[in-house]
Amino acid sequence: MIKICLINGDGIGKEVIPVAAEVLSALGLDIEFTEAFAGFEYFKQTGNAIPDATLAAVDAAGVAMFGATSSPSTKVDGYRSPILAMRKAFDLYANLRPVQSLPGSFSRPNLDLLIVRENTEGLYSGRERREGDTAIAERVITKRGSERIARIAFEQARKRISSQQSAFTVTIVHKANVLKVTDGLFRECCLQVAKEFPEVTVKEMLVDAMSMRLVRDPENFDVIVTTNLFGDILSDEASALIGGLGVAPSANIGQKVAVFEPVHGSAPDIAGQGVANPVGAILSAAMLLEHVGQSSQANRVRQAVNATLAQGILPRDLGGTAKTGEVTKAIVGNL
């Protein structure tokens, strides 16, 4: 039995996570769903953005699907982002964000790259403070964190070589020419880990150059490994190549727990209208299936998504008129 904890979160998360579960249910697998609560709306109701009961439910299931969070831009006493809280609580140190071409004029062809983002350190480590009129954020890079995210990246490249019988490259992205201590350590650790994977080609690139190259020639990249903030920005940029945040899936991976989520936010401007793009959430569900050893079923889901888009059944953000339920119905039908 596959146990999956569903956390809708805020905004369109309440629309796309249930339909991702609908697609998973249509596969005919032995799946047990549990539901838990988290998000800014839940915080406003209860004073707690992610209760202990939710963390316990995720821990018990081992895998979870999370929707979106409407995090405020200013500090709110007592509030903590649920996804950041889960990353910390379960040490979800690896964020995997694939960028694969989709059928349609909205997507650039011949793309199949993976951004591997360190998920717990860097400028998102939570070490911020005010000293009078000066605000300070500490960028935390550790040897342990750098080595383990590098190992994930090289292991992913090795899997690609095994499945496709071709050479693959890991590109280490940093800014060590300026951030000589922090990114210097990250670069050093990645290059050291690379020695364990002689079959994988290694390159490195400064993050500003990578920002340009992702737009100009993304076809030349296989696996990209980088730090937390850089990975966040680069993966959002890369999603524009295949249709935008609405189609972008991601996985937060730890040793014992994994949380899967679409890259998009809560989109309050369209929440409740039934027009949200469910593809990012459904492709995140495919990543979940792969994680639990159901690779063939994951491929079924991806093929059904591709067939639906190829048929021209497109949500509004991809230039179509199909509503969330219509896209989902077509994907289930194409299974």
C-alpha positions in Angstrom: 0.0 0.0 0.0 1.1 3.5 -0.8 0.3 6.0 1.9 0.1 9.7 0.8 -0.7 12.7 3.0 -2.5 15.5 1.1 -2.0 19.1 2.2 -4.0 21.5 0.1 -2.6 24.7 1.6 -3.9 28.1 0.3 -5.5 29.5 -2.8 -5.3 27.2 -5.9 -3.6 24.5 -3.8 -7.1 23.6 -2.7 -8.0 23.0 -6.4 -4.9 21.3 -7.8 -4.0 18.9 -5.0 -7.5 17.1 -5.0 -7.3 16.7 -8.8 -3.7 15.3 -8.5 -5.2 12.8 -6.1 -8.0 12.0 -8.6 -5.4 11.2 -11.2 -3.4 9.0 -8.8 -6.7 7.2 -7.8 -7.4 6.5 -11.5 -4.3 4.4 -11.8 -5.9 1.5 -9.9 -3.0 1.3 -7.3 -3.5 0.5 -3.7 -3.3 4.0 -2.3 -4.4 5.3 1.1 -4.9 9.0 1.3 -4.9 11.1 4.5 -5.6 14.8 4.7 -3.9 17.4 6.8 -4.0 21.2 7.2 -1.4 23.9 6.8 -1.1 27.4 5.3 -1.6 31.1 6.0 -5.4 30.8 6.0 -5.2 28.0 8.5 -2.8 30.3 10.6 -5.3 33.1 10.6 -8.0 30.7 11.8 -6.0 28.9 14.4 -2.8 30.8 15.1 -0.7 27.9 13.8 0.4 27.6 10.2 1.4 23.9 10.4 0.2 22.0 13.5 2.1 19.1 15.0 -0.8 16.8 13.8 0.1 17.7 10.2 3.8 17.0 10.7 2.9 13.7 12.4 0.6 12.8 9.4 3.4 13.5 6.9 5.9 11.5 9.0 3.5 8.5 9.2 2.8 8.5 5.5 6.4 9.1 4.4 5.3 11.0 1.3 3.1 14.0 0.9 1.5 16.2 -1.7 1.5 19.9 -0.8 -0.4 22.6 -2.7 0.7 26.2 -2.1 1.2 28.8 0.6 0.1 32.5 0.7 3.1 33.7 2.7 2.9 37.4 3.7 5.7 39.6 2.4 6.1 41.3 5.8 6.8 39.6 9.1 3.8 38.2 11.0 4.4 37.2 14.5 4.0 33.5 15.0 3.8 32.6 11.4 6.2 30.2 9.7 6.0 29.0 6.1 4.6 25.4 6.2 6.9 24.2 3.3 10.0 25.7 5.0 8.9 24.2 8.3 8.6 20.7 6.6 12.0 21.1 5.0 13.5 21.8 8.4 11.5 19.2 10.3 12.2 16.4 8.0 15.6 17.6 6.7 14.3 17.7 3.1 17.7 18.7 1.8 17.3 18.0 -1.9 14.9 20.0 -4.1 14.5 18.3 -7.6 13.0 20.5 -10.3 12.9 18.8 -13.8 12.4 20.9 -16.9 11.1 18.7 -19.7 9.5 19.9 -23.0 5.8 19.6 -23.4 3.8 19.3 -26.6 2.6 22.7 -27.7 3.8 26.0 -29.1 4.1 27.3 -25.5 7.0 25.0 -24.8 10.6 25.0 -26.2 11.4 21.6 -27.7 14.2 19.1 -26.9 14.6 20.0 -23.3 15.3 17.5 -20.6 17.3 19.0 -17.8 17.1 18.7 -14.0 17.9 21.4 -11.5 19.1 20.0 -8.2 18.8 22.7 -5.5 20.2 22.6 -2.0 17.1 23.0 0.1 17.9 23.8 3.7 20.9 26.2 3.8 22.1 29.4 2.1 20.2 32.6 2.4 17.0 30.6 3.3 18.6 29.3 6.5 16.4 31.7 8.5 19.3 33.7 10.1 18.1 37.2 9.7 18.3 40.1 12.1 18.0 43.9 12.4 20.7 46.0 13.9 19.2 49.5 13.9 18.8 50.7 10.4 20.7 47.7 9.0 19.1 44.4 8.1 21.4 41.3 8.0 20.9 37.9 6.5 23.5 35.2 7.1 24.3 32.9 4.2 25.1 29.5 5.6 27.0 26.9 3.5 28.3 23.7 5.2 30.5 21.0 4.0 27.9 18.3 4.9 25.1 20.2 3.1 27.2 20.8 0.0 28.5 17.2 -0.2 25.2 15.6 0.1 23.4 17.8 -2.5 26.3 17.2 -4.9 26.0 13.5 -4.4 22.3 13.6 -5.2 23.1 15.5 -8.4 25.7 13.0 -9.6 23.5 10.1 -8.6 20.7 11.6 -10.8 23.2 11.9 -13.7 24.3 8.3 -13.2 20.6 7.2 -13.4 20.2 9.1 -16.6 23.3 7.4 -18.1 22.0 4.0 -17.1 18.5 4.6 -18.6 19.6 6.2 -21.8 23.1 4.9 -22.5 24.6 8.3 -23.2 27.0 10.7 -21.5 25.6 13.2 -19.1 27.0 16.4 -17.6 26.6 17.9 -14.1 27.1 21.7 -14.2 28.1 23.2 -10.8 26.6 26.7 -10.5 28.1 29.1 -8.0 29.4 32.6 -7.6 32.8 31.7 -6.0 34.6 34.5 -7.8 32.8 36.9 -5.4 31.5 34.8 -2.5 34.9 33.2 -2.1 34.3 31.6 1.3 30.7 30.3 1.1 30.5 29.5 -2.6 34.1 28.6 -2.5 33.3 25.8 0.0 30.3 24.7 -2.1 32.4 24.5 -5.3 35.2 22.6 -3.5 32.8 20.0 -2.1 31.0 19.5 -5.4 34.3 19.0 -7.2 35.5 16.5 -4.6 32.3 14.5 -4.8 32.6 14.5 -8.6 35.7 12.3 -8.3 33.4 9.4 -7.1 31.5 9.5 -10.5 34.2 9.3 -13.2 31.5 8.4 -15.8 29.9 11.8 -15.4 31.3 14.9 -17.2 31.7 17.9 -14.8 31.4 21.6 -15.7 31.1 24.7 -13.6 29.5 28.1 -14.4 28.9 31.4 -12.6 25.3 31.9 -11.7 24.9 35.1 -13.8 26.3 33.4 -16.8 24.0 30.4 -16.2 21.0 32.8 -16.1 21.8 33.9 -19.6 22.7 30.4 -20.9 19.4 29.0 -19.7 17.6 31.4 -22.0 20.0 31.1 -24.9 20.9 27.4 -25.1 19.2 25.3 -22.4 19.5 22.2 -24.6 23.1 22.0 -23.7 22.5 21.2 -20.0 21.6 17.9 -18.3 21.9 18.2 -14.5 22.5 21.5 -12.7 23.4 21.6 -9.1 23.5 24.8 -7.1 22.7 26.5 -3.7 19.3 27.3 -2.3 18.6 30.8 -3.5 20.3 30.4 -6.9 18.4 27.1 -7.5 15.1 28.8 -6.6 15.6 31.6 -9.1 17.1 29.5 -11.9 14.4 26.9 -11.7 11.6 29.5 -12.0 13.4 31.0 -14.9 13.7 27.6 -16.6 10.0 26.9 -16.1 9.3 29.7 -18.5 10.9 27.6 -21.3 8.2 25.0 -21.0 5.1 27.0 -20.3 5.6 28.7 -16.9 5.1 27.9 -13.3 1.8 26.2 -13.9 3.4 23.2 -15.5 6.5 22.9 -13.2 6.7 20.0 -10.7 9.2 19.6 -7.8 10.2 17.2 -5.1 11.6 17.9 -1.6 13.6 14.8 -0.7 15.0 13.7 2.7 16.3 10.4 4.1 12.9 9.2 5.3 10.3 11.7 4.1 9.6 13.3 0.7 7.1 16.1 -0.1 6.0 16.8 -3.6 4.6 20.2 -4.8 3.9 22.2 -7.9 6.3 25.1 -8.2 3.6 27.8 -8.5 2.2 29.8 -5.6 -1.3 30.1 -4.3 -2.4 32.5 -7.1 -5.1 34.4 -5.1 -6.1 36.3 -8.2 -7.6 33.2 -9.8 -8.3 31.1 -6.7 -11.8 29.6 -6.6 -12.5 30.3 -10.3 -11.8 26.8 -11.5 -9.2 27.9 -14.0 -6.0 26.9 -12.3 -3.6 24.8 -14.3 -3.3 21.3 -12.6 -0.4 20.1 -14.7 2.3 21.1 -12.2 0.6 19.2 -9.4 -0.1 16.2 -11.6 3.5 16.0 -12.8 4.5 16.3 -9.1 2.4 13.3 -8.4 4.3 11.5 -11.2 7.5 12.3 -9.4 6.0 10.9 -6.2 5.2 7.6 -8.0 8.7 7.4 -9.2 10.0 8.0 -5.7 7.9 5.0 -4.3 9.1 2.6 -7.0 6.2 3.0 -9.5 8.2 4.3 -12.5 5.9 2.7 -15.1 2.9 4.3 -13.5 4.7 7.6 -13.4 5.4 7.3 -17.1 1.7 6.6 -17.6 0.8 9.9 -15.9 3.3 11.9 -18.0 2.1 10.3 -21.2 -1.5 11.1 -20.3 -0.5 14.7 -19.6 1.4 15.0 -22.9 -1.5 13.5 -24.8 -4.0 15.9 -23.3 -1.8 18.9 -24.2 -1.2 17.6 -27.7 -5.0 17.4 -28.1 -5.1 21.1 -27.5 -6.9 20.8 -24.1 -5.1 23.7 -22.6 -5.7 25.8 -19.4 -5.8 29.6 -19.6 -2.1 30.2 -18.8 -1.1 28.0 -21.7 -3.3 30.0 -24.2 -6.4 27.8 -23.9 -9.8 28.0 -22.4 -10.1 24.6 -20.6 -10.9 24.7 -16.9 -9.2 22.8 -14.2 -11.8 20.0 -14.2 -11.8 19.7 -18.0 -8.0 19.3 -18.1 -8.2 16.7 -15.3 -11.0 14.8 -17.0 -9.0 14.6 -20.2 -5.9 13.4 -18.4 -7.8 10.7 -16.6 -9.4 9.7 -19.9 -6.0 9.5 -21.6 -4.7 7.1 -18.8 
